[in-house]
Amino acid sequence: MTIDGALQVPSYAGFQIGTSTNRIPASAQAKITFVAPNVGTDISGIRGIFGNTTNRPLGKMSHVFYGEIPTYRKATLTSNAAAGQNKIVLTENLS
């Protein structure tokens, strides 16, 4: 899903992707991309409702993503990574 601008979420609201019994498969991956709006204020992302006097969020919002549970939940590094190294080697094949 691509959102052109911001997603305004009211107090005690939210959104859910997938369910505990119908999870998003890893091959599909649930992705939300925010892009700068074509018109209006240049604000993007998820925004809560803010109070007028304190500028603090009012209430709470929840975002629930149910994804496929992987076969391997953890992996072990074969050795410590060097500073600046952009690839790591694992003892397990997580693909």
C-alpha positions, 0 to 999 in steps of 0.5 A: 500500500502506498500512502500519498501523504499522511495517515491520520489516526484518531484516539484509541483507533488503529488498523490491522493487516492480516489476522492470527488465523490468516497471516500474511505470507512472507512472500507477499509481505505487508508493506506501507510506503509513505510518499510526500504528498502531491498537494497540501502540507508536506507531511507524511507518515502516521500521525496521531491526534494532537491536543491544542494546548500541550501538543501531546498525543491524545489517547493511543493508537494500535497497528497490528501486523500478522505475518507468517511465523518463520521456521527459524526464529533466530540465527547464529553469526558464524563470526563477529562482523567487522565495522562497516561490513554490509553482509553477515554470514549465518550458520542457518539458511533462513531462506 
